């Protein structure tokens, strides 16, 4: 069984991969069929209802984000973890845009993210 510390470690690896825009390292943290929800997905691609599933869809979503927002960074403000998930609070920063307070939950099994959900 995973401990809250184990779950938080996955979150730290996630944050490092995201902030370096290392798509392969980021995707390696996800299950092949992981489910992801984002309000931005819902706005940009309303047909998805805000959900995408699987590494191929995650790759496409983040590749576009990293290409169109090269300065995109997340600054963590708080982790709250239990034995199967971590709630991350962070500040989203992009050049020439106001910072946005955000939160995200990563659901983790066996050190692999099976689902994630963004809040802002």
Backbone as JSON, one array per atom type, in Angstrom:
{
  "sequence": "XXXXXXXXXXXXXXXXXXXXXXXXXXXXXXXXXXXXXXXXXXXXXXXXXXXXXXXXXXXXXXXXXXXXXXXXXXXXXXXXXXXXXXXXXXXXXXXXXXXXXXXXXXXXXXXXXXXXXXXX",
  "N": [[0.84, -1.18, 0.0], [0.47, 2.23, -0.76], [1.96, 5.11, 0.76], [1.08, 8.36, 2.12], [3.37, 9.94, 1.73], [4.62, 8.6, -0.43], [2.74, 9.11, -2.43], [2.87, 11.89, -2.54], [5.45, 12.14, -3.52], [5.13, 11.27, -6.16], [3.64, 13.45, -7.07], [5.53, 15.51, -6.86], [7.38, 14.68, -8.79], [5.7, 14.89, -11.0], [5.26, 17.67, -11.06], [7.88, 18.6, -11.57], [8.36, 17.47, -14.12], [6.33, 18.73, -15.58], [6.98, 21.48, -15.34], [9.42, 21.59, -16.64], [8.62, 21.06, -19.09], [8.81, 18.51, -20.05], [7.59, 16.28, -21.87], [7.65, 13.46, -22.28], [8.61, 12.47, -19.84], [6.55, 13.37, -18.19], [4.3, 11.98, -19.23], [5.1, 9.39, -18.65], [4.39, 9.08, -16.03], [1.75, 8.48, -16.01], [-1.02, 6.21, -16.25], [-1.81, 4.07, -18.98], [-4.5, 4.35, -19.79], [-5.39, 6.62, -18.46], [-7.6, 9.06, -17.05], [-8.42, 12.43, -17.6], [-9.47, 15.62, -16.48], [-10.22, 18.96, -17.32], [-11.1, 22.35, -16.91], [-10.28, 24.11, -18.91], [-10.05, 22.44, -21.12], [-12.73, 21.88, -21.51], [-13.64, 24.37, -22.34], [-12.04, 24.93, -24.65], [-12.42, 22.66, -26.19], [-15.34, 21.84, -26.4], [-16.83, 19.58, -27.06], [-15.71, 17.48, -25.7], [-16.56, 17.63, -23.12], [-14.83, 18.38, -21.23], [-13.2, 16.27, -20.59], [-10.53, 14.02, -21.25], [-9.06, 10.94, -22.34], [-6.5, 8.59, -21.9], [-3.05, 8.12, -22.9], [-2.35, 9.06, -25.47], [-4.19, 11.13, -26.0], [-3.59, 12.82, -23.85], [-0.94, 13.45, -24.49], [-1.28, 14.92, -26.87], [-2.8, 17.13, -25.91], [-1.08, 18.35, -23.96], [1.24, 18.79, -25.51], [0.43, 20.77, -27.3], [-0.13, 22.81, -25.44], [2.44, 23.25, -24.29], [3.82, 24.11, -26.54], [2.41, 26.41, -27.41], [2.42, 27.97, -25.15], [5.14, 28.71, -24.08], [6.3, 29.74, -21.75], [4.9, 28.7, -19.65], [4.41, 27.84, -16.31], [4.16, 26.2, -13.14], [3.8, 27.01, -9.78], [4.09, 25.5, -6.85], [1.98, 25.63, -4.03], [0.88, 24.16, -2.03], [0.7, 20.77, -0.94], [-1.54, 18.14, -0.31], [-1.82, 15.03, 0.77], [-3.09, 11.65, 0.68], [-3.53, 8.12, 1.01], [-4.12, 7.4, -1.6], [-4.36, 9.57, -3.28], [-3.44, 12.93, -4.23], [-3.83, 16.3, -3.46], [-3.1, 19.16, -5.07], [-2.17, 22.47, -4.73], [-1.55, 25.31, -6.65], [0.13, 28.04, -8.37], [-0.53, 29.24, -11.51], [1.52, 30.42, -13.99], [2.11, 32.46, -16.75], [3.84, 34.22, -19.22], [2.84, 37.57, -19.8], [0.21, 37.2, -18.99], [-2.28, 37.27, -16.42], [-1.53, 35.79, -13.23], [-2.92, 32.66, -12.15], [-4.72, 31.13, -9.59], [-4.75, 27.75, -8.91], [-5.86, 24.33, -8.61], [-5.29, 20.83, -8.36], [-6.13, 17.42, -8.51], [-4.51, 14.39, -8.21], [-5.04, 11.07, -8.79], [-3.67, 8.13, -7.65], [-2.28, 4.92, -8.23], [-0.18, 2.33, -7.38], [2.12, 3.9, -7.89], [1.46, 5.15, -10.28], [-0.35, 7.52, -12.13], [-3.77, 7.47, -12.32], [-5.95, 9.02, -12.75], [-6.76, 12.48, -13.16], [-7.71, 15.76, -12.13], [-8.44, 19.07, -12.77], [-8.87, 22.21, -11.15], [-10.09, 25.51, -11.2]],
  "CA": [[0.0, 0.0, 0.0], [1.24, 3.46, -0.84], [1.82, 6.04, 1.86], [0.94, 9.74, 1.65], [4.68, 10.39, 1.24], [4.79, 8.03, -1.77], [1.84, 9.84, -3.33], [3.44, 13.23, -2.71], [6.62, 12.0, -4.39], [4.61, 11.26, -7.54], [3.26, 14.83, -7.37], [6.76, 16.28, -7.07], [7.88, 14.27, -10.12], [4.77, 15.47, -11.96], [5.54, 19.11, -11.14], [9.18, 18.76, -12.24], [8.18, 17.17, -15.54], [5.49, 19.77, -16.18], [7.69, 22.76, -15.4], [10.5, 21.51, -17.63], [7.91, 20.73, -20.33], [9.32, 17.21, -20.48], [6.37, 15.53, -22.17], [7.84, 12.02, -22.09], [8.69, 12.23, -18.39], [5.21, 13.59, -17.66], [3.44, 10.87, -19.65], [5.55, 8.16, -17.98], [3.75, 9.02, -14.72], [0.33, 8.19, -16.21], [-1.51, 4.93, -16.74], [-2.14, 4.12, -20.41], [-5.9, 4.76, -19.97], [-5.71, 7.64, -17.46], [-8.66, 10.02, -17.34], [-8.04, 13.79, -17.19], [-10.5, 16.65, -16.65], [-9.75, 20.34, -17.19], [-12.04, 23.37, -17.39], [-9.77, 24.67, -20.17], [-10.46, 21.48, -22.16], [-14.17, 22.07, -21.72], [-13.8, 25.61, -23.1], [-11.39, 24.84, -25.96], [-12.96, 21.5, -26.92], [-16.59, 21.56, -25.68], [-17.33, 18.24, -27.37], [-15.12, 16.53, -24.75], [-17.11, 17.81, -21.79], [-13.69, 18.65, -20.35], [-12.49, 15.02, -20.31], [-9.78, 13.24, -22.24], [-8.62, 9.68, -21.75], [-5.4, 7.88, -22.53], [-1.8, 8.85, -23.1], [-2.33, 9.76, -26.77], [-4.93, 12.38, -25.84], [-2.8, 13.65, -22.94], [0.21, 13.92, -25.27], [-1.74, 15.97, -27.78], [-3.22, 18.29, -25.11], [0.07, 19.04, -23.37], [2.15, 19.24, -26.57], [-0.08, 22.07, -27.76], [0.07, 23.78, -24.36], [3.86, 23.58, -24.16], [4.24, 24.83, -27.75], [1.78, 27.73, -27.49], [2.7, 28.69, -23.91], [6.49, 28.25, -23.7], [6.68, 30.2, -20.41], [3.98, 28.1, -18.68], [5.03, 27.28, -15.11], [3.33, 26.05, -11.96], [4.5, 27.16, -8.51], [3.3, 24.78, -5.85], [1.77, 26.31, -2.76], [0.52, 23.18, -1.0], [0.32, 19.39, -1.24], [-2.25, 17.4, 0.72], [-1.86, 13.67, 0.23], [-3.5, 10.52, 1.5], [-2.95, 6.87, 0.48], [-4.42, 7.14, -3.02], [-4.45, 10.78, -4.08], [-2.81, 14.15, -3.74], [-4.46, 17.55, -3.86], [-2.03, 20.12, -5.25], [-2.54, 23.86, -4.98], [-0.42, 25.97, -7.3], [-0.08, 29.26, -9.13], [-0.21, 29.09, -12.93], [2.13, 31.63, -14.51], [2.44, 32.52, -18.17], [4.2, 35.59, -19.59], [1.81, 38.47, -20.32], [-1.12, 36.81, -18.51], [-2.32, 37.29, -14.95], [-1.4, 34.49, -12.57], [-4.19, 32.03, -11.79], [-4.66, 30.13, -8.53], [-5.33, 26.51, -9.41], [-5.7, 23.11, -7.81], [-5.41, 19.61, -9.15], [-6.08, 16.16, -7.79], [-3.95, 13.23, -8.91], [-5.35, 9.78, -8.18], [-2.48, 7.31, -7.92], [-2.23, 3.52, -7.84], [1.1, 1.71, -7.71], [3.0, 4.95, -8.41], [1.0, 5.58, -11.6], [-1.55, 8.36, -12.07], [-4.88, 6.86, -13.07], [-6.9, 10.08, -13.07], [-6.41, 13.81, -12.68], [-8.79, 16.73, -12.3], [-7.98, 20.44, -12.54], [-9.85, 23.16, -10.63], [-9.72, 26.94, -11.15]],
  "C": [[0.88, 1.25, 0.0], [0.97, 4.34, 0.38], [1.56, 7.45, 1.29], [2.27, 10.31, 1.11], [4.95, 9.87, -0.17], [3.97, 8.81, -2.79], [2.38, 11.24, -3.59], [4.67, 13.2, -3.61], [6.21, 11.96, -5.86], [4.25, 12.69, -7.96], [4.48, 15.7, -7.63], [7.36, 15.95, -8.44], [7.02, 14.87, -11.23], [5.08, 16.95, -12.17], [6.86, 19.37, -11.86], [9.06, 18.53, -13.74], [7.37, 18.26, -16.23], [6.28, 21.06, -16.36], [8.88, 22.76, -16.34], [9.95, 21.19, -19.01], [8.45, 19.44, -20.94], [8.12, 16.27, -20.67], [6.52, 14.04, -21.91], [7.91, 11.66, -20.61], [7.31, 12.38, -17.75], [4.3, 12.41, -17.99], [3.82, 9.56, -18.97], [4.9, 8.0, -16.6], [2.29, 8.57, -14.8], [0.09, 6.76, -16.69], [-1.91, 5.11, -18.21], [-3.55, 4.66, -20.67], [-6.33, 5.85, -18.98], [-6.78, 8.61, -17.97], [-8.24, 11.38, -16.8], [-9.19, 14.74, -17.47], [-9.85, 18.02, -16.45], [-10.83, 21.29, -17.67], [-11.59, 23.99, -18.71], [-10.1, 23.75, -21.35], [-11.92, 21.69, -22.52], [-14.44, 23.32, -22.55], [-13.26, 25.45, -24.52], [-11.94, 23.72, -26.83], [-14.26, 21.06, -26.24], [-17.15, 20.16, -25.92], [-16.8, 17.18, -26.41], [-15.79, 16.58, -23.38], [-16.03, 18.1, -20.76], [-12.83, 17.44, -20.05], [-11.71, 14.52, -21.52], [-9.29, 11.98, -21.54], [-7.51, 9.08, -22.58], [-4.2, 8.77, -22.81], [-1.76, 9.6, -24.43], [-3.04, 11.11, -26.66], [-4.18, 13.34, -24.91], [-1.6, 14.25, -23.68], [-0.19, 15.08, -26.17], [-2.08, 17.25, -27.02], [-2.01, 19.06, -24.59], [1.08, 19.5, -24.41], [1.72, 20.6, -27.09], [0.15, 23.13, -26.69], [1.52, 24.2, -24.25], [4.36, 24.38, -25.36], [3.69, 26.25, -27.75], [2.04, 28.59, -26.26], [4.08, 28.31, -23.38], [6.92, 28.7, -22.3], [5.81, 29.6, -19.31], [4.74, 27.43, -17.54], [3.99, 27.19, -14.0], [4.23, 26.18, -10.73], [3.62, 26.57, -7.43], [3.16, 25.62, -4.58], [1.42, 25.32, -1.66], [0.24, 21.81, -1.62], [-0.47, 18.87, -0.05], [-2.46, 16.0, 0.16], [-2.45, 12.69, 1.23], [-2.93, 9.26, 0.82], [-3.25, 6.6, -0.99], [-4.55, 8.39, -3.88], [-3.7, 11.93, -3.43], [-3.56, 15.33, -4.32], [-3.34, 18.58, -3.9], [-2.65, 21.5, -5.47], [-1.32, 24.53, -5.59], [-0.87, 27.24, -8.01], [0.37, 28.99, -10.56], [0.31, 30.43, -13.43], [2.46, 31.46, -15.98], [2.78, 33.98, -18.47], [3.01, 36.32, -20.19], [0.38, 38.04, -20.0], [-1.13, 36.95, -16.99], [-2.17, 35.88, -14.39], [-2.78, 33.99, -12.18], [-3.93, 31.04, -10.66], [-5.4, 28.9, -9.03], [-5.14, 25.4, -8.38], [-5.88, 21.93, -8.74], [-5.31, 18.41, -8.22], [-5.5, 15.1, -8.71], [-4.36, 12.0, -8.13], [-4.27, 8.81, -8.62], [-2.67, 5.89, -7.4], [-0.9, 2.96, -8.29], [2.05, 2.67, -8.4], [2.65, 5.44, -9.8], [-0.28, 6.38, -11.44], [-2.63, 7.72, -12.94], [-5.93, 7.9, -13.46], [-6.38, 11.4, -12.5], [-7.57, 14.76, -12.99], [-8.28, 18.09, -11.88], [-9.15, 21.3, -12.06], [-9.27, 24.57, -10.73], [-10.92, 27.8, -11.39]]
}
